[in-house]
């Protein structure tokens, strides 16, 4: 069976975790709750509001029957969890992966609540998923699975209720099938039910590059806070996919020296700075879009571990979770780490980096560019009026810079690292919304 295009988007692993998730025997949901408890204590959160935030608002579990290409019926388990709608409609991706389970979806939904709150979007958090192995399914099977799953969770979806988006192993095509299914069932066009759609169906210009662009914006802001200019700043990027390659390209345009990049095939290094345009041309021309085989004068091959510990000022992990760990963190030379991937730094590594006074910009802030442009897509869809790409990028820039400055000031004021500060700020905002709305009835 053909591997569907759908598998090409976020295929970087089963756990785009929050960075504090580390102990394998502890579920991500336990980790999210432990962190919430810690933050609640620091904020002296009202115990009632703390109790509300410890439980997702609504959980839907569905058994999704799908007729496979050989005529047999297989029943898949799917979930949609809405953690909080206190700040607005719920927002969060849908993933297709064999390891999807209810606790993982709960945890990812709560992290979406924090992520939307930390960048000030008028959204709560949700997540969905279907336990399946998309590599074993044909494109037609994935289409049927998507349509049936959509119909089964539709009672709790809606442009003003809950707006899904792509996540691991789902992509703009899957979003198009969701939007079409809802439109057929409701007898009207409901494209604004999902974001991350193809541009032809009301997707936003700039959405594809948004996460990498957000990382570049944040990196420039950190450098500004350190009284440094991008010019000559040495940068290493792990993961030369959508997020990593966009960030590297934009930082290079700002004047940074991109000295090392890597992907699943290994890395390349040039202390004098890589030819990023040449790299992009090479990767685009390769069938697997990999760096493997790239050669240029002055360029050495390095391993992914060597990349993480190379002599750079800024390190951008944009591949997988749990890449910076207790074993390699002491050798990380970068003074600034900007997390593109979800959960690239383990809890122990985080402490090691903190002791070294490294600045770690956490994933919930650093990689929020994607959900920010999803929000901009939703706004454009609701008003049926679309902005050109510079307009979208300008709005993304405004929200990212404002959010970074708010987290920076908040963390400085409380003398906590950015990761803790970002989560405290987010929880505080959600708690304020709950308190201000009051309890119904
Ligand atoms: P992608 O599939 O386009 O790129 C992933 C890159 O990582 C590829 O270059 C791949 O070769 C590389 N990679 C895989 N295994 C590796 C390994 N062991 N060592 C080094 N490199 C490896 O995915 P993406 O969309 O760029 O996402 C990257 C990360 O960012 C993921 O963790 C994803 O969850 C996270 N993220 C993505 C978005 C988004 O909008 N795309 C938003 C938020 C977070």
Boltz pocket constraint, residues with backbone or C-beta under 6 A from the ligand:
constraints:
  - pocket:
      binder: B
      contacts: [[A, 8], [A, 9], [A, 10], [A, 11], [A, 12], [A, 16], [A, 207], [A, 208], [A, 211], [A, 238], [A, 239], [A, 240], [A, 241], [A, 242], [A, 243], [A, 244], [A, 262], [A, 263], [A, 264], [A, 265], [A, 289], [A, 304], [A, 318], [A, 319], [A, 320], [A, 321], [A, 340], [A, 341], [A, 342], [A, 367], [A, 370]]
      max_distance: 6.0
